[in-house]
Each structure stands twice: as C-alpha cells, then as structure tokens.
Amino acid sequence: MVKLANEDIKTRDVLDWEGLHVFHFPFSSCSQKLRIFLNLKGVNWESHLVDLMGNENLTEHFLGINPRGLLPTIVHNGDVHIESNDILSYLEEVFPEPKLIPPGSENAVTELLKHEDEMHLDLRALSFRFVFNPPHDPKSPEDLKLYASTGSGTVGGLADERIGVEIGFWQQIASEGITDAVATRAAQKFRESFQKLDDTLENQEYLLPDGFSVLDIAWFIYANRLTLAGYPVDRLHPNLSGWYKRLSVMPEIAREVELPRPVKEKFDATRAQHLAEGADIEAVTGL
C-alpha cells in the first residue's frame, strides 16, 4: 500500500486533517472508480476537486500533497495515500462492510487489479486520441518543468521514478501525438484483456464467482471509457457487454459516470468527426 512518508509531503497542513478527504476530478477514470467504491460502502468523505484539464494537479499545493501529481489522492486522519488500487485496498480494511474484496479472493483481486493498473497509460492514450481530442498539447514544456521540480520527488522517502514515466508520456504526445501504431497496440491489448473477461462472464454474473467486487468496479470504468472512445464492446465481447449494461444502471455507478450535457455533446461531436473522416477507433486500429 502506498502511504506517503512524512518527508514526502510538503503541503504540511493536511497532516492535521481529520476524517476522510478525497482529491479527485469528475472525468478521471481512477477517481470514478474510487467514488463508486465509496458510494457502495456508504462512507462519508469531504470532496476536494482538482481540475486536471486546467493542470491544477501540477500546482505547488497539490504536488506538495502527492508528489506524483496523480488522482485520486486521499488524506485519512492526517495520512496521505496515493494510487487508486492501493487506496481501495486500504479503505477495504478500514471500512470492511459491505465486503468488496471477498475473503479468500485477495490474491486474485491483487493480480487482476495489477493488470488493470498496468493498462492505465494505454487507456489514457486511447482517451486522448478518440475521446478528449484536445485542441493543443495537454502539458506545455513549462508545465512539465514545474512537474519535475515542484514536489518532494520522493515516495516512501525514496526517489520516485514514476514522475519520469508521466513526463515521458506527455512529451510523447507533444512531439508526435497518439500515433496510429500506439493506438493500435493499446486497443489490441484491451481486446485481449476484455476477451478474457468475456470468457469469465460466460458462466458467472460477475468477475469473481463470489459475486460483485472491486474488480467489477475497476474494469467497468475501463469499459465505460472505451465505450466513449467507440470501442465495439457489443460486437466483440457480448458477455462483457451484458455485464456492462447491468452495472451501468446501478445508481451508485450511474451517477459517477454520467456526463454533463455540454461534455457529452463535445465527446459525441468528436466521435462523429472521427467517423466522418474514417479515423475512428475501429478504422484506425483494425478492431
């Protein structure tokens, strides 16, 4: 579990906070995952919105809380926890009911969440290519310089390499965008992973035989984002599609992924433009 050490934190006032505080952004996939988890647990928490599109995660204040600049981040009774799946595991221990990691399934959950986490940059690449389609580079050279120099640069008191990975991703977007080759590799990785989930769901209602779990939340969020990108879930993965539709009407889930009308209209317009140009996700990646 990634709990920050005292020396990692430069915004010191959070060390005195009581209760559960959540730093998040409405359209951040990992933030959505955490909010759904908290809804299902019935946990009260204090909201701290961080505008990723406005690069508020690269401010001195936020990098002083989470030196990686990533969402979500929680502060629980003065302790700072980062990385969404580690946060979920921590909160499952603190708030054990209702159980979202069934007893005896801990190892399977850890492994599948690890796999999900390893695909996060692939999800981000497909999101920026086929969903967000920003008019300019999301992070300027000045933004990245600030990112590299502002936070403590440590996690657990040790030099952290994750910032370099993040900066490399944004530099790649700035230099060449999300190329067809990058998008195709990402889409094919999701096709393989989704097919494994589809096979699992052929004979059971949820991703674990014990019933609904944190795995369903995590992979639902990915399926939701890729649906926005135009990924053909219905055609390629019918069992996964049925599972997705069942979960999408759960109120604890639905309210966290519902798009405000202006945002939905923008995403729809981007997808329509891609289709008209023959540059949609299916045409580009060969799905």
C-alpha positions in Angstrom: 0.0 0.0 0.0 1.3 3.4 -0.9 1.1 5.6 2.2 3.4 8.6 1.9 6.1 9.2 4.4 6.2 12.4 6.4 9.2 13.7 4.3 7.3 13.2 1.0 4.7 15.8 2.0 5.4 19.5 1.5 1.9 20.8 2.0 2.0 20.3 5.7 -1.4 21.4 6.8 -3.0 18.2 5.5 -1.2 16.3 8.3 -3.7 17.8 10.7 -6.8 16.9 8.8 -9.4 14.6 10.4 -11.8 12.3 8.6 -11.6 11.2 5.0 -10.7 13.7 2.3 -10.7 12.8 -1.4 -8.9 14.8 -4.1 -10.5 13.9 -7.4 -11.7 15.0 -10.8 -15.1 14.2 -12.3 -13.8 12.6 -15.5 -10.7 10.9 -14.1 -11.2 7.1 -14.6 -9.4 6.3 -11.3 -11.4 9.0 -9.5 -14.6 7.5 -10.8 -13.5 4.1 -9.5 -12.9 5.4 -6.0 -16.1 7.4 -5.8 -18.2 4.3 -6.9 -16.4 2.3 -4.2 -17.2 4.9 -1.6 -20.8 5.1 -2.7 -21.2 1.3 -2.3 -19.5 1.4 1.1 -21.7 4.3 2.2 -18.7 6.2 3.5 -18.9 9.9 4.2 -16.0 12.0 2.7 -15.0 15.5 2.0 -14.5 16.5 -1.6 -11.5 18.4 -3.0 -11.9 18.9 -6.7 -8.7 19.1 -8.8 -9.1 20.3 -12.4 -6.9 18.0 -14.5 -7.8 19.9 -17.7 -6.6 23.1 -16.1 -3.4 21.3 -14.7 -4.4 22.1 -11.1 -2.6 18.8 -10.3 0.7 20.5 -11.1 0.3 23.3 -8.6 2.7 23.7 -5.7 -0.1 23.0 -3.3 -1.2 19.7 -4.8 2.3 18.4 -5.7 3.0 19.1 -2.0 0.4 16.6 -1.1 1.0 14.0 -3.8 4.4 14.4 -5.5 3.3 12.2 -8.4 0.5 14.7 -9.2 -2.0 12.0 -9.8 -5.6 11.5 -8.9 -7.3 10.3 -6.8 -5.4 11.0 -3.6 -6.8 10.6 -0.1 -6.0 12.1 3.3 -7.4 10.0 6.1 -6.8 11.3 9.6 -3.6 13.0 8.5 -2.2 10.1 6.5 -1.8 10.6 2.7 -2.5 7.6 0.5 -1.9 7.5 -3.3 -2.5 5.2 -6.2 -6.1 4.2 -6.7 -5.9 0.5 -6.2 -3.8 0.8 -3.1 -6.4 3.3 -1.8 -9.2 0.8 -2.4 -7.3 -2.0 -0.6 -6.6 0.4 2.3 -10.2 1.5 2.6 -11.5 -2.1 2.4 -9.6 -2.7 5.6 -10.8 0.5 7.3 -14.4 0.1 6.1 -14.9 -3.7 5.8 -18.7 -3.7 5.2 -20.1 -4.4 2.7 -17.2 -6.5 1.5 -15.9 -5.6 -1.9 -12.9 -7.9 -1.7 -14.3 -11.3 -0.8 -12.4 -13.3 1.8 -10.2 -15.8 0.1 -10.0 -13.8 -3.1 -7.4 -11.4 -2.1 -4.6 -12.8 -4.3 -6.9 -13.0 -7.4 -8.0 -9.4 -6.8 -4.5 -8.1 -6.3 -3.3 -9.8 -9.6 -6.2 -8.6 -11.7 -6.0 -5.0 -10.2 -2.3 -5.1 -11.0 -3.1 -6.0 -14.6 -5.7 -3.3 -14.8 -3.2 -0.7 -13.4 -0.6 -1.7 -16.0 -3.0 -0.7 -18.7 -3.7 2.8 -17.5 -1.4 4.5 -19.9 -3.0 2.5 -22.7 -6.4 3.8 -21.6 -5.0 7.3 -21.4 -3.6 7.1 -24.9 -6.9 5.9 -26.4 -8.8 8.6 -24.4 -6.7 11.4 -25.7 -6.9 10.1 -29.3 -10.6 9.2 -29.5 -12.4 10.9 -26.6 -10.9 14.1 -25.4 -9.1 15.2 -28.6 -7.7 18.4 -27.1 -7.0 21.4 -29.4 -3.5 21.8 -28.1 -0.9 19.8 -26.1 -2.3 19.0 -22.7 1.0 19.8 -21.0 3.4 22.5 -22.1 7.2 22.3 -21.6 6.7 24.8 -18.7 4.1 22.6 -17.1 6.4 19.6 -17.3 9.3 21.6 -15.9 7.1 22.6 -13.0 6.0 18.9 -12.6 9.6 17.7 -12.4 10.8 20.3 -9.9 8.0 21.2 -7.5 7.1 18.2 -5.4 9.4 16.3 -3.0 10.3 13.8 -5.7 10.1 11.0 -3.2 7.5 8.3 -2.3 8.1 6.5 0.9 11.2 8.6 1.5 12.9 7.2 -1.7 13.5 8.9 -5.1 10.4 8.2 -7.2 10.7 7.1 -10.9 7.0 7.4 -11.7 7.3 11.2 -12.4 9.7 10.4 -15.2 7.2 7.9 -16.7 4.4 10.5 -16.6 6.6 13.2 -18.1 7.7 10.9 -20.9 4.0 10.2 -21.8 3.2 13.9 -22.1 6.4 14.6 -24.0 5.5 11.9 -26.5 2.0 13.5 -27.0 3.7 16.9 -27.6 6.2 15.5 -30.1 4.1 13.1 -32.1 0.6 12.8 -30.6 -1.0 9.4 -30.2 0.1 7.7 -33.4 -1.9 5.0 -35.1 0.7 2.5 -34.0 0.4 3.5 -30.4 -3.4 3.4 -30.6 -3.4 0.0 -32.3 -1.2 -1.5 -29.7 -3.3 -0.2 -26.9 -6.6 -1.3 -28.5 -5.3 -4.8 -29.1 -4.2 -5.1 -25.5 -7.6 -4.2 -24.4 -9.2 -6.6 -26.9 -7.1 -9.4 -25.4 -7.9 -8.4 -21.8 -11.6 -7.9 -22.5 -11.9 -11.3 -24.2 -10.5 -12.9 -21.0 -13.2 -11.1 -19.0 -15.8 -12.1 -21.6 -14.8 -15.7 -21.2 -15.1 -15.4 -17.4 -18.6 -13.9 -17.7 -19.9 -16.6 -19.9 -20.7 -18.8 -16.8 -21.0 -16.3 -14.0 -22.7 -12.9 -13.4 -19.6 -11.0 -12.1 -15.8 -11.2 -12.5 -15.5 -13.3 -9.3 -17.6 -16.3 -8.6 -18.4 -14.9 -5.1 -20.3 -12.0 -6.6 -19.9 -8.3 -7.2 -16.4 -7.0 -6.1 -13.9 -4.2 -6.6 -12.8 -5.9 -9.8 -16.2 -5.2 -11.3 -15.8 -1.5 -10.4 -12.3 -1.3 -11.9 -13.0 -3.0 -15.2 -16.4 -1.3 -15.6 -14.6 2.1 -15.6 -12.3 0.9 -18.4 -15.2 -0.5 -20.4 -17.1 2.8 -19.9 -14.2 4.9 -21.1 -13.6 2.7 -24.1 -17.3 2.8 -25.0 -16.9 6.6 -25.2 -14.0 6.0 -27.5 -16.1 3.9 -29.8 -14.7 0.5 -28.9 -17.2 -2.1 -30.2 -17.9 -3.9 -27.0 -21.3 -5.2 -28.2 -19.8 -6.8 -31.3 -16.5 -8.2 -29.9 -17.5 -9.2 -26.3 -21.2 -10.0 -25.9 -20.9 -11.3 -22.3 -18.9 -8.3 -21.2 -21.4 -6.1 -22.9 -24.3 -7.6 -20.9 -22.3 -7.2 -17.7 -21.5 -3.6 -18.5 -25.2 -2.8 -19.2 -26.3 -4.4 -15.9 -23.7 -2.4 -13.9 -24.4 0.9 -15.7 -27.9 1.2 -14.2 -26.7 0.7 -10.6 -27.3 4.2 -9.1 -24.0 4.1 -7.2 -22.3 3.7 -10.5 -24.5 5.6 -12.9 -24.2 8.9 -11.1 -20.4 8.8 -11.2 -20.1 8.2 -14.9 -23.0 10.4 -16.2 -21.7 13.2 -18.4 -22.9 16.7 -18.1 -24.7 17.7 -21.3 -22.0 20.0 -22.7 -19.3 17.4 -22.1 -21.4 14.7 -23.7 -22.1 16.9 -26.7 -18.4 17.6 -27.1 -17.5 13.9 -26.9 -20.3 13.0 -29.4 -19.1 15.6 -31.8 -15.5 14.3 -31.6 -16.7 10.8 -32.3 -18.9 11.9 -35.2 -16.0 13.8 -36.7 -13.7 10.7 -36.5 -16.4 8.6 -38.1 -16.8 11.1 -41.0 -13.1 11.2 -41.6 -12.6 7.4 -41.3 -10.4 8.0 -38.3 -12.5 6.3 -35.6 -11.1 3.7 -33.3 -12.2 0.7 -35.4 -10.8 2.1 -38.6 -7.5 3.1 -37.1 -6.8 0.0 -35.0 -8.5 -2.7 -37.1 -10.8 -3.8 -34.3 
